[in-house]
Amino acid sequence: MDRARWCAARRSATPAGLLKHDRRADSGETGAEARIVDEELGGIRLQDFLERTWPQADRRALRRLVADGRVTVNRMPAELRQKLFSGDLVELALPAGQTAPPAWSPRSDGAAAGPAVERLPAVLAEADFCLVVDKPPGVPTLADRAGKSKGVHGMLCALRPGEDLRVAHRLDRDTSGCLALARDLDAARWLDLQFREGRVRKEYLALVEGVVGRDAFEVRKHLGPDRRRPGKVRVVREGTKGARSAHTEVEVLERFRAHTLLRVRPRTGRGHQIRVHLRSAGHPIVADVDYGAKGPLLLSAIKPGYKARFGTLEAPLLARMFLHASRIEIPCPPGSAIDVLAVDCPLPADLQLALDKLRHFARQRGGGEP
């Protein structure tokens, strides 16, 4: 039977979409899922077809299923790079106990992985009164209300068993970098006083949408709760109920064709201050969709002549906001060996990759940086 007749027979015998097969009796597997390749996807690679068909699945898990022989095309062993034709039958056999391919979830370093595992934050520096740790992105400072994450606070006993560690301030869930922890109650009171009186110096790196014209500027705008969006804040007039003064200093580090890398120094410590102040200046943080960003950072938006492979859906170069607590300077209590504990934290891998791509394609254009 030639391919055209085989495809016609397959289509008439099998409805488009999901096919279910019970193979537990002879294979010990939970079941199999199958798809017929639509006419418009003829010529697509198997790898791209699997990622398109199961977009929430971990790509590495899909590749392992192929390597283990659990993916067949027309009942024959399949290879990742092989091309599919309209009417081909693609079957994915799942291991016992699974009803779907393992889902994708963000790891603490921003890479794709299997089931989410919250890792202990790395200790960047320590003094008699505090630790400074590198908070990974995707992990809240405190446990979330839904109970899905215990946060950094819930990891303190495992981080230093036997110590009375306490969270001294907060970073947003998707913000990475320097987070200070007090080592006992007296240290917590000392740190709280330093933060409230503005003696702790914090620096952030933020990549924003648009090209910032000024080399440096300040934002002084009051912030208050956003009544329409619980948990979010907005710029409000002085004297508005719940309004709190907020002051942010901003310095341009690098300019690109459609983005700018900033060093940001918040002089007050209001929740979501940097995000709202930068949005109010007309430059929301990349991928911060809660505060005005267009969406995730895509390679197609920065690479000249970008061409996606046929049938593929473009994965974001960066799906979380580009905000990193890069440095903190904490006054030490009287009697300490040093006056100020100053700690730097390098960019995590996902933010560094996004920045490297921007720099690379800016050089290809022959400019883009200041």
ZAFI-39054 format. One record per residue (C-alpha): residue number from 1; x, y negated, z negated; residue in one letter. Coordinates in steps of 0.2 Angstrom, whole numbers, plus 5000, padded with zeros to 4 digits. Each point is the difference from the previous one (the first is absolute). Example, Ala and Ser with C-alpha at 12.3 -4.5 7.8 and 13.67 -1.06 7.14 Angstrom:
ZAFI-39054
{num=1&px=5062&py=5022&pz=4961&residuo=a}
{num=2&px=5006&py=4983&pz=5003&residuo=s}
***
This chain:
ZAFI-39054
{num=1&px=5000&py=5000&pz=5000&residuo=m}
{num=2&px=5007&py=4983&pz=5005&residuo=d}
{num=3&px=5002&py=4986&pz=4987&residuo=r}
{num=4&px=4984&py=4990&pz=5007&residuo=a}
{num=5&px=4989&py=5015&pz=4998&residuo=r}
{num=6&px=5007&py=5005&pz=4983&residuo=w}
{num=7&px=4997&py=4982&pz=4994&residuo=c}
{num=8&px=4982&py=5000&pz=5007&residuo=a}
{num=9&px=4997&py=5017&pz=4992&residuo=a}
{num=10&px=5007&py=4994&pz=4983&residuo=r}
{num=11&px=4990&py=4984&pz=5000&residuo=r}
{num=12&px=4984&py=5009&pz=5004&residuo=s}
{num=13&px=5003&py=5013&pz=4986&residuo=a}
{num=14&px=5006&py=4988&pz=4987&residuo=t}
{num=15&px=4993&py=4983&pz=4995&residuo=p}
{num=16&px=5011&py=4985&pz=4999&residuo=a}
{num=17&px=5007&py=4996&pz=4983&residuo=g}
{num=18&px=5003&py=5011&pz=4985&residuo=l}
{num=19&px=5000&py=5019&pz=5001&residuo=l}
{num=20&px=5000&py=5011&pz=4985&residuo=k}
{num=21&px=5007&py=5017&pz=4999&residuo=h}
{num=22&px=5000&py=5012&pz=4985&residuo=d}
{num=23&px=5016&py=5009&pz=5001&residuo=r}
{num=24&px=5002&py=5005&pz=4982&residuo=r}
{num=25&px=4996&py=5018&pz=5003&residuo=a}
{num=26&px=5015&py=5004&pz=5011&residuo=d}
{num=27&px=5012&py=4986&pz=4995&residuo=s}
{num=28&px=4998&py=4995&pz=4982&residuo=g}
{num=29&px=4997&py=4982&pz=5005&residuo=e}
{num=30&px=4986&py=4988&pz=4995&residuo=t}
{num=31&px=4995&py=4997&pz=5018&residuo=g}
{num=32&px=5005&py=4991&pz=5015&residuo=a}
{num=33&px=4996&py=4984&pz=5009&residuo=e}
{num=34&px=4999&py=4998&pz=5018&residuo=a}
{num=35&px=4999&py=4986&pz=5013&residuo=r}
{num=36&px=4997&py=4999&pz=5019&residuo=i}
{num=37&px=5011&py=4987&pz=5008&residuo=v}
{num=38&px=4989&py=4987&pz=5008&residuo=d}
{num=39&px=5002&py=4995&pz=5018&residuo=e}
{num=40&px=5007&py=4983&pz=4996&residuo=e}
{num=41&px=5014&py=5008&pz=4989&residuo=l}
{num=42&px=5007&py=5011&pz=5014&residuo=g}
{num=43&px=5019&py=4999&pz=5000&residuo=g}
{num=44&px=5001&py=4996&pz=4981&residuo=i}
{num=45&px=5014&py=5008&pz=4990&residuo=r}
{num=46&px=4994&py=5013&pz=4987&residuo=l}
{num=47&px=5009&py=4990&pz=4986&residuo=q}
{num=48&px=4990&py=4984&pz=5005&residuo=d}
{num=49&px=4984&py=5010&pz=5002&residuo=f}
{num=50&px=5001&py=5007&pz=4982&residuo=l}
{num=51&px=5004&py=4983&pz=4992&residuo=e}
{num=52&px=4986&py=4992&pz=5010&residuo=r}
{num=53&px=4987&py=5014&pz=4995&residuo=t}
{num=54&px=5005&py=5000&pz=4982&residuo=w}
{num=55&px=5005&py=4982&pz=4996&residuo=p}
{num=56&px=5000&py=5002&pz=4981&residuo=q}
{num=57&px=5011&py=5015&pz=5000&residuo=a}
{num=58&px=5019&py=5000&pz=4996&residuo=d}
{num=59&px=5009&py=5000&pz=5016&residuo=r}
{num=60&px=5014&py=5011&pz=4992&residuo=r}
{num=61&px=4987&py=5013&pz=4995&residuo=a}
{num=62&px=4993&py=5000&pz=5017&residuo=l}
{num=63&px=5017&py=5004&pz=5007&residuo=r}
{num=64&px=5003&py=5013&pz=4987&residuo=r}
{num=65&px=4984&py=5009&pz=5006&residuo=l}
{num=66&px=5006&py=5000&pz=5018&residuo=v}
{num=67&px=5017&py=5007&pz=4994&residuo=a}
{num=68&px=4992&py=5013&pz=4990&residuo=d}
{num=69&px=4990&py=5006&pz=5016&residuo=g}
{num=70&px=4983&py=4994&pz=4992&residuo=r}
{num=71&px=4996&py=4989&pz=5015&residuo=v}
{num=72&px=4996&py=5008&pz=5017&residuo=t}
{num=73&px=4995&py=4994&pz=5017&residuo=v}
{num=74&px=4988&py=5011&pz=5009&residuo=n}
{num=75&px=5004&py=5014&pz=4987&residuo=r}
{num=76&px=5019&py=4999&pz=5005&residuo=m}
{num=77&px=5013&py=4994&pz=4988&residuo=p}
{num=78&px=5003&py=4981&pz=5002&residuo=a}
{num=79&px=5014&py=4987&pz=5000&residuo=e}
{num=80&px=5000&py=4982&pz=4994&residuo=l}
{num=81&px=5005&py=4993&pz=5016&residuo=r}
{num=82&px=4990&py=5010&pz=5012&residuo=q}
{num=83&px=4987&py=4991&pz=5011&residuo=k}
{num=84&px=4982&py=5004&pz=4998&residuo=l}
{num=85&px=4987&py=5000&pz=5014&residuo=f}
{num=86&px=4982&py=4996&pz=5001&residuo=s}
{num=87&px=4990&py=5014&pz=4993&residuo=g}
{num=88&px=5014&py=5008&pz=4990&residuo=d}
{num=89&px=4995&py=5008&pz=4984&residuo=l}
{num=90&px=5011&py=4995&pz=4985&residuo=v}
{num=91&px=4998&py=5010&pz=4984&residuo=e}
{num=92&px=5007&py=4996&pz=4983&residuo=l}
{num=93&px=5000&py=5015&pz=4988&residuo=a}
{num=94&px=5001&py=4994&pz=4982&residuo=l}
{num=95&px=5009&py=5009&pz=4986&residuo=p}
{num=96&px=4989&py=5008&pz=4986&residuo=a}
{num=97&px=4992&py=4988&pz=4989&residuo=g}
{num=98&px=5001&py=4985&pz=5012&residuo=q}
{num=99&px=4984&py=4993&pz=5008&residuo=t}
{num=100&px=5010&py=4986&pz=5009&residuo=a}
{num=101&px=5018&py=4995&pz=5004&residuo=p}
{num=102&px=5008&py=4992&pz=4985&residuo=p}
{num=103&px=4996&py=4982&pz=5000&residuo=a}
{num=104&px=5013&py=4986&pz=5002&residuo=w}
{num=105&px=5003&py=4989&pz=4985&residuo=s}
{num=106&px=5013&py=4986&pz=4997&residuo=p}
{num=107&px=5016&py=5005&pz=4990&residuo=r}
{num=108&px=5008&py=4988&pz=4988&residuo=s}
{num=109&px=5013&py=4996&pz=5013&residuo=d}
{num=110&px=4986&py=4996&pz=5013&residuo=g}
{num=111&px=5003&py=5016&pz=5011&residuo=a}
{num=112&px=4987&py=5012&pz=5004&residuo=a}
{num=113&px=4998&py=5015&pz=4989&residuo=a}
{num=114&px=4988&py=5014&pz=4994&residuo=g}
{num=115&px=4990&py=4998&pz=4984&residuo=p}
{num=116&px=5005&py=4984&pz=4991&residuo=a}
{num=117&px=5012&py=5002&pz=4986&residuo=v}
{num=118&px=5004&py=4985&pz=4989&residuo=e}
{num=119&px=5019&py=5000&pz=4996&residuo=r}
{num=120&px=5008&py=4992&pz=4985&residuo=l}
{num=121&px=5007&py=4983&pz=5005&residuo=p}
{num=122&px=5019&py=4998&pz=5001&residuo=a}
{num=123&px=5008&py=4990&pz=4986&residuo=v}
{num=124&px=5010&py=4985&pz=5008&residuo=l}
{num=125&px=5007&py=4993&pz=4984&residuo=a}
{num=126&px=4998&py=5001&pz=4981&residuo=e}
{num=127&px=5004&py=4989&pz=4985&residuo=a}
{num=128&px=4997&py=5003&pz=4981&residuo=d}
{num=129&px=4982&py=4992&pz=5002&residuo=f}
{num=130&px=4994&py=5005&pz=5017&residuo=c}
{num=131&px=5002&py=5011&pz=5016&residuo=l}
{num=132&px=4997&py=4994&pz=5017&residuo=v}
{num=133&px=4993&py=5013&pz=5012&residuo=v}
{num=134&px=4997&py=5001&pz=5019&residuo=d}
{num=135&px=4981&py=5002&pz=5001&residuo=k}
{num=136&px=4996&py=5010&pz=5015&residuo=p}
{num=137&px=4986&py=4994&pz=5012&residuo=p}
{num=138&px=4983&py=5008&pz=4999&residuo=g}
{num=139&px=5001&py=5002&pz=4981&residuo=v}
{num=140&px=4991&py=4987&pz=4989&residuo=p}
{num=141&px=5008&py=4993&pz=4984&residuo=t}
{num=142&px=4986&py=5006&pz=4989&residuo=l}
{num=143&px=4988&py=5015&pz=5003&residuo=a}
{num=144&px=4987&py=4996&pz=5012&residuo=d}
{num=145&px=4981&py=5000&pz=4995&residuo=r}
{num=146&px=4996&py=5015&pz=5011&residuo=a}
{num=147&px=5012&py=5011&pz=4991&residuo=g}
{num=148&px=5009&py=5005&pz=5016&residuo=k}
{num=149&px=5017&py=4993&pz=4994&residuo=s}
{num=150&px=5008&py=4998&pz=4983&residuo=k}
{num=151&px=5011&py=4986&pz=5006&residuo=g}
{num=152&px=5017&py=4996&pz=4994&residuo=v}
{num=153&px=4993&py=4998&pz=4982&residuo=h}
{num=154&px=4995&py=5018&pz=5000&residuo=g}
{num=155&px=5018&py=5005&pz=5005&residuo=m}
{num=156&px=5009&py=4992&pz=4986&residuo=l}
{num=157&px=5000&py=5015&pz=4988&residuo=c}
{num=158&px=5008&py=5010&pz=5014&residuo=a}
{num=159&px=5012&py=4986&pz=5005&residuo=l}
{num=160&px=5008&py=4999&pz=4983&residuo=r}
{num=161&px=4993&py=5013&pz=4988&residuo=p}
{num=162&px=5000&py=4994&pz=4982&residuo=g}
{num=163&px=5001&py=4981&pz=5004&residuo=e}
{num=164&px=4986&py=4988&pz=4998&residuo=d}
{num=165&px=5000&py=4992&pz=5017&residuo=l}
{num=166&px=4988&py=4987&pz=5004&residuo=r}
{num=167&px=4995&py=4992&pz=5017&residuo=v}
{num=168&px=5005&py=4981&pz=4999&residuo=a}
{num=169&px=4992&py=4994&pz=5015&residuo=h}
{num=170&px=4991&py=5006&pz=5016&residuo=r}
{num=171&px=5003&py=5003&pz=5018&residuo=l}
{num=172&px=4986&py=5003&pz=5013&residuo=d}
{num=173&px=4997&py=5018&pz=5005&residuo=r}
{num=174&px=5009&py=4998&pz=5017&residuo=d}
{num=175&px=5013&py=4988&pz=4994&residuo=t}
{num=176&px=5017&py=5009&pz=4997&residuo=s}
{num=177&px=5015&py=4994&pz=4990&residuo=g}
{num=178&px=5006&py=4994&pz=4983&residuo=c}
{num=179&px=4988&py=5004&pz=4986&residuo=l}
{num=180&px=5006&py=4996&pz=4982&residuo=a}
{num=181&px=4996&py=5012&pz=4985&residuo=l}
{num=182&px=5002&py=4995&pz=4982&residuo=a}
{num=183&px=5009&py=5013&pz=4989&residuo=r}
{num=184&px=4989&py=4997&pz=4984&residuo=d}
{num=185&px=4987&py=4989&pz=4993&residuo=l}
{num=186&px=5012&py=4985&pz=4995&residuo=d}
{num=187&px=5008&py=5001&pz=5018&residuo=a}
{num=188&px=4982&py=4999&pz=5007&residuo=a}
{num=189&px=4996&py=4985&pz=4990&residuo=r}
{num=190&px=5016&py=4992&pz=5006&residuo=w}
{num=191&px=4997&py=5004&pz=5018&residuo=l}
{num=192&px=4982&py=4994&pz=4999&residuo=d}
{num=193&px=5006&py=4983&pz=4993&residuo=l}
{num=194&px=5013&py=4998&pz=5014&residuo=q}
{num=195&px=4987&py=5004&pz=5014&residuo=f}
{num=196&px=4987&py=4988&pz=4992&residuo=r}
{num=197&px=5012&py=4986&pz=4999&residuo=e}
{num=198&px=5007&py=5002&pz=5017&residuo=g}
{num=199&px=5018&py=5005&pz=4996&residuo=r}
{num=200&px=5000&py=5016&pz=5010&residuo=v}
{num=201&px=5006&py=4997&pz=5017&residuo=r}
{num=202&px=4992&py=5011&pz=5014&residuo=k}
{num=203&px=5004&py=5001&pz=5018&residuo=e}
{num=204&px=4990&py=5009&pz=5014&residuo=y}
{num=205&px=5003&py=5004&pz=5018&residuo=l}
{num=206&px=4985&py=4998&pz=5011&residuo=a}
{num=207&px=4997&py=5002&pz=5018&residuo=l}
{num=208&px=4986&py=4989&pz=5007&residuo=v}
{num=209&px=4990&py=4998&pz=5015&residuo=e}
{num=210&px=5005&py=4985&pz=5011&residuo=g}
{num=211&px=5015&py=4990&pz=5002&residuo=v}
{num=212&px=5003&py=4988&pz=4985&residuo=v}
{num=213&px=5005&py=4983&pz=5005&residuo=g}
{num=214&px=5007&py=4993&pz=4984&residuo=r}
{num=215&px=5016&py=5007&pz=4993&residuo=d}
{num=216&px=4994&py=4998&pz=4982&residuo=a}
{num=217&px=4984&py=4995&pz=4992&residuo=f}
{num=218&px=4989&py=5001&pz=4984&residuo=e}
{num=219&px=4982&py=5005&pz=4998&residuo=v}
{num=220&px=4991&py=4993&pz=4985&residuo=r}
{num=221&px=4982&py=5006&pz=5000&residuo=k}
{num=222&px=4989&py=5006&pz=4986&residuo=h}
{num=223&px=4994&py=5018&pz=5001&residuo=l}
{num=224&px=4984&py=5007&pz=4994&residuo=g}
{num=225&px=4989&py=5016&pz=5001&residuo=p}
{num=226&px=4992&py=5003&pz=5017&residuo=d}
{num=227&px=4982&py=5003&pz=4995&residuo=r}
{num=228&px=4996&py=5008&pz=5016&residuo=r}
{num=229&px=5014&py=5013&pz=4999&residuo=r}
{num=230&px=5002&py=5007&pz=4982&residuo=p}
{num=231&px=5019&py=5002&pz=4996&residuo=g}
{num=232&px=5005&py=4987&pz=5013&residuo=k}
{num=233&px=5005&py=4982&pz=4997&residuo=v}
{num=234&px=4999&py=4984&pz=5011&residuo=r}
{num=235&px=5006&py=4982&pz=5000&residuo=v}
{num=236&px=4988&py=4989&pz=4990&residuo=v}
{num=237&px=4999&py=4982&pz=4995&residuo=r}
{num=238&px=5007&py=4995&pz=4984&residuo=e}
{num=239&px=4986&py=5000&pz=4986&residuo=g}
{num=240&px=4991&py=5015&pz=5008&residuo=t}
{num=241&px=4995&py=5013&pz=4988&residuo=k}
{num=242&px=5014&py=5012&pz=4998&residuo=g}
{num=243&px=5012&py=4989&pz=5010&residuo=a}
{num=244&px=5019&py=5002&pz=4995&residuo=r}
{num=245&px=5014&py=4990&pz=5007&residuo=s}
{num=246&px=5013&py=5009&pz=5010&residuo=a}
{num=247&px=5016&py=4995&pz=5008&residuo=h}
{num=248&px=5010&py=5009&pz=5013&residuo=t}
{num=249&px=5017&py=4995&pz=5009&residuo=e}
{num=250&px=5003&py=5007&pz=5017&residuo=v}
{num=251&px=5016&py=5001&pz=5010&residuo=e}
{num=252&px=5002&py=5006&pz=5018&residuo=v}
{num=253&px=5013&py=5014&pz=5003&residuo=l}
{num=254&px=4997&py=5006&pz=5017&residuo=e}
{num=255&px=4989&py=4995&pz=5015&residuo=r}
{num=256&px=4994&py=5012&pz=5013&residuo=f}
{num=257&px=4988&py=4998&pz=5015&residuo=r}
{num=258&px=4984&py=5002&pz=4990&residuo=a}
{num=259&px=5006&py=5003&pz=4982&residuo=h}
{num=260&px=5011&py=4992&pz=4987&residuo=t}
{num=261&px=5009&py=5008&pz=4985&residuo=l}
{num=262&px=4999&py=4989&pz=4984&residuo=l}
{num=263&px=5008&py=4999&pz=4983&residuo=r}
{num=264&px=4986&py=4996&pz=4988&residuo=v}
{num=265&px=5002&py=4994&pz=4982&residuo=r}
{num=266&px=4984&py=4999&pz=4990&residuo=p}
{num=267&px=5002&py=4988&pz=4986&residuo=r}
{num=268&px=4984&py=5005&pz=4992&residuo=t}
{num=269&px=4994&py=5018&pz=4998&residuo=g}
{num=270&px=4982&py=5001&pz=5006&residuo=r}
{num=271&px=4992&py=5016&pz=5007&residuo=g}
{num=272&px=5002&py=5001&pz=5019&residuo=h}
{num=273&px=5008&py=4982&pz=5000&residuo=q}
{num=274&px=5013&py=5003&pz=5014&residuo=i}
{num=275&px=4987&py=5009&pz=5011&residuo=r}
{num=276&px=4987&py=4986&pz=4999&residuo=v}
{num=277&px=5012&py=4985&pz=5000&residuo=h}
{num=278&px=5009&py=5007&pz=5016&residuo=l}
{num=279&px=4983&py=5003&pz=5008&residuo=r}
{num=280&px=4995&py=4982&pz=4995&residuo=s}
{num=281&px=5015&py=4994&pz=5009&residuo=a}
{num=282&px=4994&py=5008&pz=5016&residuo=g}
{num=283&px=5012&py=5015&pz=4999&residuo=h}
{num=284&px=4993&py=5016&pz=4992&residuo=p}
{num=285&px=5011&py=5014&pz=4995&residuo=i}
{num=286&px=5002&py=5013&pz=5014&residuo=v}
{num=287&px=4987&py=5014&pz=4998&residuo=a}
{num=288&px=4992&py=4992&pz=4985&residuo=d}
{num=289&px=4982&py=5001&pz=5007&residuo=v}
{num=290&px=4992&py=4995&pz=4983&residuo=d}
{num=291&px=5008&py=4983&pz=5003&residuo=y}
{num=292&px=4999&py=4996&pz=5018&residuo=g}
{num=293&px=5012&py=5011&pz=5009&residuo=a}
{num=294&px=4994&py=5006&pz=5017&residuo=k}
{num=295&px=5005&py=5018&pz=4996&residuo=g}
{num=296&px=5015&py=5012&pz=4998&residuo=p}
{num=297&px=5016&py=4996&pz=5009&residuo=l}
{num=298&px=5001&py=5009&pz=5017&residuo=l}
{num=299&px=5015&py=5003&pz=5011&residuo=l}
{num=300&px=4990&py=4996&pz=5015&residuo=s}
{num=301&px=4999&py=4982&pz=4993&residuo=a}
{num=302&px=5018&py=4997&pz=4999&residuo=i}
{num=303&px=5008&py=5011&pz=5013&residuo=k}
{num=304&px=5001&py=4993&pz=5018&residuo=p}
{num=305&px=4993&py=5012&pz=5013&residuo=g}
{num=306&px=4993&py=5012&pz=4987&residuo=y}
{num=307&px=4992&py=5015&pz=5008&residuo=k}
{num=308&px=4990&py=5013&pz=4990&residuo=a}
{num=309&px=5001&py=5018&pz=5005&residuo=r}
{num=310&px=4984&py=5005&pz=5009&residuo=f}
{num=311&px=4986&py=5005&pz=4988&residuo=g}
{num=312&px=5009&py=4995&pz=4984&residuo=t}
{num=313&px=4993&py=4988&pz=4987&residuo=l}
{num=314&px=5014&py=4988&pz=4994&residuo=e}
{num=315&px=5005&py=5003&pz=4982&residuo=a}
{num=316&px=5004&py=4984&pz=4990&residuo=p}
{num=317&px=5018&py=4995&pz=4998&residuo=l}
{num=318&px=4995&py=4993&pz=4983&residuo=l}
{num=319&px=4983&py=5003&pz=4993&residuo=a}
{num=320&px=5002&py=4992&pz=4983&residuo=r}
{num=321&px=5003&py=4982&pz=4996&residuo=m}
{num=322&px=5018&py=4994&pz=5001&residuo=f}
{num=323&px=5003&py=4993&pz=4983&residuo=l}
{num=324&px=5015&py=5005&pz=4989&residuo=h}
{num=325&px=5006&py=4994&pz=4983&residuo=a}
{num=326&px=5018&py=4998&pz=5005&residuo=s}
{num=327&px=5008&py=4992&pz=4984&residuo=r}
{num=328&px=4995&py=4996&pz=4982&residuo=i}
{num=329&px=5010&py=4990&pz=4987&residuo=e}
{num=330&px=4995&py=5003&pz=4982&residuo=i}
{num=331&px=5007&py=4989&pz=4985&residuo=p}
{num=332&px=5007&py=5012&pz=4987&residuo=c}
{num=333&px=4995&py=4999&pz=4982&residuo=p}
{num=334&px=5013&py=4991&pz=4988&residuo=p}
{num=335&px=5014&py=5011&pz=4995&residuo=g}
{num=336&px=5001&py=5009&pz=5017&residuo=s}
{num=337&px=5016&py=5003&pz=5009&residuo=a}
{num=338&px=4994&py=4990&pz=5015&residuo=i}
{num=339&px=4989&py=4985&pz=5002&residuo=d}
{num=340&px=4990&py=5005&pz=5015&residuo=v}
{num=341&px=4996&py=5017&pz=5007&residuo=l}
{num=342&px=5001&py=4998&pz=5019&residuo=a}
{num=343&px=4994&py=5015&pz=5011&residuo=v}
{num=344&px=4999&py=5002&pz=5019&residuo=d}
{num=345&px=4990&py=5013&pz=5008&residuo=c}
{num=346&px=5003&py=5005&pz=5019&residuo=p}
{num=347&px=4986&py=5002&pz=5012&residuo=l}
{num=348&px=4991&py=5017&pz=5001&residuo=p}
{num=349&px=5002&py=5010&pz=5016&residuo=a}
{num=350&px=4983&py=4995&pz=5008&residuo=d}
{num=351&px=5003&py=4981&pz=4998&residuo=l}
{num=352&px=5018&py=5002&pz=5005&residuo=q}
{num=353&px=4995&py=5009&pz=5016&residuo=l}
{num=354&px=4987&py=4987&pz=5005&residuo=a}
{num=355&px=5013&py=4986&pz=4997&residuo=l}
{num=356&px=5013&py=5010&pz=5010&residuo=d}
{num=357&px=4988&py=5002&pz=5015&residuo=k}
{num=358&px=4996&py=4981&pz=5000&residuo=l}
{num=359&px=5018&py=4995&pz=5000&residuo=r}
{num=360&px=5004&py=5013&pz=5014&residuo=h}
{num=361&px=4987&py=4994&pz=5011&residuo=f}
{num=362&px=5004&py=4981&pz=4996&residuo=a}
{num=363&px=5017&py=5004&pz=5006&residuo=r}
{num=364&px=4994&py=5008&pz=5016&residuo=q}
{num=365&px=4990&py=4984&pz=5004&residuo=r}
{num=366&px=5016&py=4990&pz=4997&residuo=g}
{num=367&px=4994&py=4990&pz=4985&residuo=g}
{num=368&px=4986&py=4999&pz=4988&residuo=g}
{num=369&px=5010&py=4997&pz=4984&residuo=e}
{num=370&px=5005&py=4983&pz=4993&residuo=p}
***
